[in-house]
């Protein structure tokens, strides 16, 4: 699945991958070697724990490699603001509470609700995609049905 991200997010993903491969992987191998030196492997809980930690690390590395290979940089200058799409900022009015909020639609990797960034795959993100100014998006969330009026779309 292709994941659209900003250049900064892709660089951060690559840096995290390099750290896991260059720092954490050798540390896991050392932990296994040290545990192995402590004797009988059948009853060596330290060895089992080190092997399990290595397995988890390798799974994380594989997942991150997959994400990096599927990532595509999206240029903010080329974002179409005629409708809600990834990387657009959307000013909304919650028709139930009359509260005005602004969200930026981002990839799952970049989502941070406190920073006003919601995932394109979240219920609200999916409900807003393709909407234009003046549209009302009906979004089903665990708390019920929310209605948002799109007031403004920017980058």
C-alpha positions as CSV (number, residue, x, y, z in Angstrom):
1,X,0.0,0.0,0.0
2,X,1.5,3.3,-1.1
3,X,1.8,5.8,1.7
4,X,2.1,9.5,0.9
5,X,4.4,11.4,3.3
6,X,6.2,14.7,3.5
7,X,10.0,14.7,2.7
8,X,10.7,15.3,6.5
9,X,8.7,12.3,7.5
10,X,10.5,10.1,5.0
11,X,13.9,11.3,6.2
12,X,12.8,10.6,9.8
13,X,11.7,7.0,8.8
14,X,15.1,6.4,7.1
15,X,17.0,7.7,10.1
16,X,15.0,5.4,12.4
17,X,15.7,2.5,10.1
18,X,19.5,3.2,10.1
19,X,19.5,3.5,13.9
20,X,17.7,0.2,14.3
21,X,20.1,-1.5,11.8
22,X,23.3,0.2,12.9
23,X,22.9,0.5,16.7
24,X,20.0,-1.7,18.0
25,X,20.8,-4.8,15.8
26,X,24.4,-5.1,17.0
27,X,23.4,-4.5,20.6
28,X,20.8,-7.4,20.3
29,X,23.5,-9.7,18.9
30,X,25.9,-8.8,21.7
31,X,23.2,-9.5,24.3
32,X,22.6,-13.0,22.7
33,X,26.4,-13.7,22.7
34,X,26.7,-12.7,26.4
35,X,23.8,-14.8,27.4
36,X,25.2,-17.8,25.4
37,X,28.4,-17.5,27.4
38,X,26.6,-18.1,30.6
39,X,26.1,-21.8,30.0
40,X,23.4,-24.3,29.3
41,X,20.9,-22.8,26.8
42,X,18.0,-25.0,27.8
43,X,17.6,-23.3,31.2
44,X,19.0,-19.8,30.2
45,X,16.1,-17.3,30.5
46,X,18.5,-14.5,29.7
47,X,19.3,-16.2,26.3
48,X,15.6,-16.8,25.6
49,X,14.8,-13.1,26.4
50,X,17.6,-11.8,24.2
51,X,16.5,-14.1,21.3
52,X,12.9,-12.9,21.7
53,X,14.0,-9.2,21.8
54,X,16.1,-9.8,18.6
55,X,13.0,-11.3,16.9
56,X,10.9,-8.3,17.8
57,X,13.6,-5.9,16.6
58,X,13.9,-7.8,13.2
59,X,10.2,-7.6,12.8
60,X,10.2,-3.8,13.4
61,X,13.1,-3.4,10.9
62,X,11.2,-5.4,8.3
63,X,8.1,-3.4,8.9
64,X,10.0,-0.1,8.6
65,X,11.8,-1.2,5.5
66,X,8.4,-2.0,3.9
67,X,7.0,1.4,4.9
68,X,10.1,3.2,3.5
69,X,9.9,1.3,0.2
70,X,6.1,2.1,-0.1
71,X,6.5,5.8,0.8
72,X,6.0,8.4,-1.8
73,X,6.9,12.1,-1.2
74,X,4.1,14.4,-1.7
75,X,5.0,18.0,-2.6
76,X,2.9,20.6,-0.8
77,X,3.1,22.9,-3.8
78,X,1.3,20.4,-5.9
79,X,-1.6,19.8,-3.5
80,X,-5.0,20.5,-5.0
81,X,-7.0,22.7,-2.6
82,X,-10.2,22.6,-4.5
83,X,-11.2,19.5,-2.5
84,X,-10.1,17.8,0.7
85,X,-7.1,15.5,0.0
86,X,-3.9,14.4,1.8
87,X,-1.8,17.3,3.1
88,X,-4.7,19.8,3.0
89,X,-5.7,21.8,6.0
90,X,-9.4,21.8,6.5
91,X,-11.3,24.3,8.6
92,X,-14.5,22.6,9.8
93,X,-17.6,23.5,11.8
94,X,-19.0,20.7,13.9
95,X,-22.7,21.2,13.3
96,X,-23.6,19.5,16.6
97,X,-21.5,21.7,18.8
98,X,-20.9,24.7,16.5
99,X,-17.2,24.4,17.4
100,X,-14.8,25.3,14.7
101,X,-11.7,23.1,14.3
102,X,-8.8,22.9,11.8
103,X,-7.2,19.6,10.9
104,X,-4.5,18.7,8.5
105,X,-5.1,15.4,6.6
106,X,-1.8,13.4,6.8
107,X,-0.6,9.8,6.5
108,X,-1.0,7.3,9.3
109,X,2.7,7.7,10.1
110,X,2.4,11.5,10.6
111,X,-0.9,11.6,12.5
112,X,-0.8,13.5,15.8
113,X,-4.2,14.7,17.1
114,X,-2.6,17.2,19.6
115,X,-0.9,18.9,16.6
116,X,-4.2,18.9,14.6
117,X,-3.0,16.2,12.2
118,X,-5.4,13.4,11.5
119,X,-4.8,10.3,9.5
120,X,-6.3,10.0,6.1
121,X,-7.4,6.5,7.2
122,X,-9.2,7.7,10.3
123,X,-13.0,7.8,10.3
124,X,-13.0,11.7,10.1
125,X,-10.2,11.7,7.5
126,X,-12.0,9.2,5.3
127,X,-15.3,11.1,5.7
128,X,-13.7,14.4,4.6
129,X,-11.8,13.1,1.6
130,X,-13.0,14.6,-1.7
131,X,-15.3,17.1,0.0
132,X,-15.3,20.8,-1.2
133,X,-16.0,24.0,0.6
134,X,-19.6,24.1,1.7
135,X,-20.1,20.3,1.8
136,X,-21.3,18.6,4.9
137,X,-19.4,15.4,5.9
138,X,-21.3,12.9,7.9
139,X,-18.8,10.8,9.9
140,X,-19.7,7.8,12.0
141,X,-17.4,7.5,15.1
142,X,-17.6,5.3,18.2
143,X,-19.6,8.2,19.9
144,X,-22.1,8.3,17.1
145,X,-22.7,10.4,14.0
146,X,-20.9,13.7,13.6
147,X,-21.6,16.3,11.0
148,X,-18.9,18.6,9.8
149,X,-19.3,21.5,7.4
150,X,-16.2,22.3,5.3
151,X,-15.5,26.0,5.7
152,X,-12.0,26.3,4.1
153,X,-9.3,24.2,2.4
154,X,-5.7,25.3,2.4
155,X,-2.2,23.9,2.3
